[in-house]
Amino acid sequence: MVEGNQCFSYLWLVPAMPLFGALFNLLLGYRVGNFIVSVVACGSIGLSFLVSLCLFRSFLGLAPEDRHIELTVFQWISSGSFNVPLEFLLDPLSMAMITMVSGVSFLIHVYSVGYMEKDSCFSRYFFYLNLFVFFMLTLVLAGNFLVLYIGWEGVGLCSYLLISFWYERRTAAAASIKAFVVTRFGDFFFALGIMLIFVQFGSIQFHTVFANPAEVLDSSMAMWIALLIFAGAVGKSAQVPLHTWLPDAMEAPTPVSALIHAATMVTAGVYLVARCYPIFELSPYALQVVGIIGLLTAFISATVALVHTDIKKILAFSTVSQLGHMFLALGVGAPGAAIFHLLTHAFAKALLFLGSGAVIHALDDEQDIRKMGALRQYIPATFLTFTIGALAMSGVPGLAGFFSKDAILHATFVNGGPLMWALIVLTASMTGFYTFRIIFVAFFGDKRWDVHLHVPGKVMIIPLVLLAILAAVGGYMGVPYVLGGGDQISNFFAPNFGAPEVHGTIEPVVDGGSAEAAEAVEGEMEVVEGEVAEGGVEVAEGEAAEEHGPAGSPEMLLMLVSAVMAFGGIGLAYFFYMTPVGRDVPTLLSERFGAVYGVFTNGWYFDAVYEVVFVDPYIKGSEFFWKAVDVAVLDKVVSGVAGIVLGMGGLLPGLQLGMIRWYATVMVLGAIIIILYS
């Protein structure tokens, strides 16, 4: 504990408040009524957010080297040399996460009061929601892998409960099972990774494992541990090939979708890799895998979002794509940029999901954008806030998403090479297309609905407005305040990932880079995925010294390209869905390129392949064992044994005749047999 800052001893209140709200609504919610339930649920998260802000204020007053605070709540497991306390760790990474998680979750809770007001299971909903936030805060505050794993499995459990909240729908029940099974597959490997860490380090506490892992691990062992950890992140954060559960999770109530996509569940994987980055740094191969998986996920999911017609599933594939951006940043040595984008994405994606919820609520649960239209005239507040979220998500200059996405694109160009950069820039341009496709189809054009419109109340609009403000200005924490001098977000995360290296006017993002990577940046600016650059970005020392002005800065040029591509995606969506000439183009393209269109609309056939390779054989195998083993063998054996017992039991009543002469005869015969035998 830092002397003079006793407020950090109250860190345990951050997760404890949501837990209290969850337990209250579990035990008393059905008795006290919806008003008390909502006050306790929202109030507990709000208090958690206020405590986080107070801690943040004191945290900023510490010197960077002191921003590592461990709080042991109690000694949990002690067996020989194996000691695991229930401990929390507050450092820049966890500080940013708890502030974002509690703040965004609070707004989603408030919104939920209006969205779920007529649901018969109001208290059960808020019990699940509070519990979800508790486990997520436990996850990001954990000071060792076991506490982290409890939070990790806890958010998985809560996602299952919330996706199947309307369990009477078969689709919701099936989606929850799918999410649970797919994420458990990744969790299995994550658990193996934790076990391997304990074998290598003799401890699972972060301060021991991350102090200097290079002294314990060689590159091969670091690779295996990193890949096992990453497998868990792939499942939880819905990366290829374990991404198929997330779009189906849209069966949950829309505020739950916002919570999963913006503040909890799927962000856990990005946080995990960032937390374990000292291990990933030791394995260039593991970082390459992270970057390539992130890039493939970003591209594949963006192409599916281009053609989907369900408003929530478009946003779901958008989330998968943006998570791919974050993993790409982690893979190219820019963990600070990844967490920066995680924060700005949380604001914009929560806003978009809650905005889509307002649309769905207004149209009596209609989710097909083809059955909407002209909504800007009827729900203008939702339209304006949704548009701000779409602009921020698209990476339009001046809004939050632009700064964080530009940091990722710049790091990819410098550390990943032109090919990766070109593909991620193309992917980023798709974001503008599919987000504004929603706006142009749902909010403009002709009215294509005939239901009684339910205008969202203030309790739903206020969170939208606050999130719109955050989506607009949240990115300025990452704006370079002096050209070539870094930015506030990078400097804040320096204790976790190291200070950003700056050479000339090009700022390669090596926040979490190793000493070798930092040295490779110098000289000819050759940095590659891994250790050595082949075809890396080369800048002559003289040119780097000369190009100090914005006009000649490669970073400014990359920023310009990013902005042009963002506007290009929006402009193409406008041409396709707003101009008379362009409205027929999507149909013509789908007919002309039917095979490609089929791949996109079917999600690149991942589900179809899994059905053939895993699901069908499992079902057929189950049917075989049911009929050939259970029915044909086990049932008959059990029935046969039961029949023998019943048959023998049927003989006994025949001996009970109630006749004394018969009993005497039997006794005499028995005595004779005994005498003869003896």
Steps between C-alpha positions, in 0.01 A plus 500: 500500500631844407548713809267797526245345263281295729213531253651208309406272789140542382577345162301191599182711492518523120399135445318468835230756411369310195514175700284657771249615237491152349441327834232750604303449180546124521366473854253789524441624149173315445358654822600865486376593151659628183579849628715379791658236278605763244624741770716232663626360168587836344612653830748222575665539159490878532676485838759266353562756226532784752752300704693433177508872422625584849771236467589633154543851640737377771670268253594788269667669795751218529835492327500254206733261685254486793199410286501137602283435804418155636221445750463163674142454617571173681719192473300254295694180428808396694636150439871446545682735265180572307350825630221684322352808666187673383687805381433793273749686283457865408729621225434718193349209306256391771427863593388580147297180478305537826415862417374407155318183611320661794417820308364342185323229701326766709356667189387162365331422833313831493393437140382151598250645747299639210567218257399218738229680700221269381691175533361260759851393609628850575686410823657188346630709211673750728636221719675355194611844380655600836668162530645542151662831592631355828681217323641734234637739763647204688665385179671831420602568862642153566853488636556134411388253238262305724295807597507605135375156397209526742396826338567347158266206559253724681444724198457184292231375737320835503509523121334158487231611745433828319505366145238245608309756708193445283556125520150420374634585155678197357740726309605674821556171682703363209707820472590492869614138478705579191668796671574294809647203310710702254651724767567199726713357221730800522483504879636145513823611335518810717481277809787291360697821451450596866617154607808528282576842649486349849730215395754745359485778760379315809246779544193644328527849647552777247784675683701177489414389146537838328795637697757357260361201307805488272704359789266200528369435148680430178334603172349154444332477842389863474340417165299209643380697800411800282308289249305321775406836653410636159274199435294605800486856365393372156198330653396778735561784254343315205797482266525268200434208517306523831300809405175334396333523843492879518250580221261236638532662843277778366208294633565675832317825586667788316649667812670167572645505150635847570654382827660192342637688201612823665599450864526134597538149349663562162740767622639252753712324237669823392565588863645153566756520219592855603542389862722208394694706246838449674470131409383567144800729445729203548349316202500676162310202357218538755470870418481417129217255569313763702541758224400269216194365683397856582541613140304203359223548755472871428474444125269196501253649748489833320405330172211319672376826655484651150208278395313406820149636550452450876595828670640329810697240306655770283624663818607160636722432199624856533610420855683187385675709236602774744632241743708374210645852470599483866669162469680622190637790705614255768665285235698786344636620832250772587314389815439862599318561171296181554378611844441852368273358230332275756401809698375710209324199348316445829343846480400476133384138505293542818339802334426311177353198676285709731394708199403184314311392811303825490415428136398141575297617801327764288404250227367220723815284490564533126871448420505476119628830360305435178178542701596837645549835326433871562555459876700822533171692487343302785789437741738789426702470824577135425592593142741776605676298769518190278657712224767629740578141598519397135735790419724412793502130409579581136811692597390845388763759601428684822302221667625235741531208262723691260787548744510144632453340160766725350742387773437138398537572129820693559649223715403243236672698225820547701523159665288273281587613152307653207298185418349466846444874508319499164270218608411662833440836331262329258330334797473831682329655197235225517410625848375828357300313236311257723433745784357762263315231310298458819439875521401549136270195492345529847478875553461632144297399198139393501303383800483120485325423828141525617519437875418743777831675570622504860713810552786429744466672837753726671645214702613348169596824324724646775752209487506536121586869526776441757650219294484722190707761683756236600509362145564851372774616738639180655776469244672824598682322780713350223569813294872586475535822700842573351590376153732207553458525877263217573151530643323476831366147453842357408667676789229379738555137396879532506535310832326204334634508146800731507534853369443545124814538296517808276749541215469794263141560403406134475371363828519121490272357763713269710321561828555149619799423282808324622841660516587330171191646334581848629854474362368381166296818467815708504718557198314397189163459676472131419255325727327175418248257638742311711865583533646617169355696216476374149358764278442717806433872484824677420555868567837657449636676802532822306141487384379434853690802620365723222135401517394685812205689357150357472504542123778249452426268787427137402279477807289787369485329160382174659244697699376660178466162330305370798263795489449470124416131529251570780322764293524270198307226679233746612478650152461159339218416741333830409529420130358149543208583726414867450545583131246378241777364277681316775202329665498220245875442526492269808252270324702502179820422690337213691383350170826563316718367782259246645770265628679773696169636626406151618827469691435831677133436581584157640778633720772335293331165578667461839178379660430267209847345527469460876160337449648241264829443682395519866125527561366231265759235601433577866123462453537182295744356752260584781212330316715191441596463865140572602356224283787247494618534858241670713183343360635171364738411785465708813121520500469124442755414768325723753159368399629139520640545850179664608300213349705240686455682829127537442469132400679381810294732707188348349592158641498611861129587524424144383665361810285710730177290500388562857465121567663362819522143359699631201738697724549191726573280199759748370664518843523120524640472150752770582608323817542169312716674235719660765543168686588314181742775391677504834 
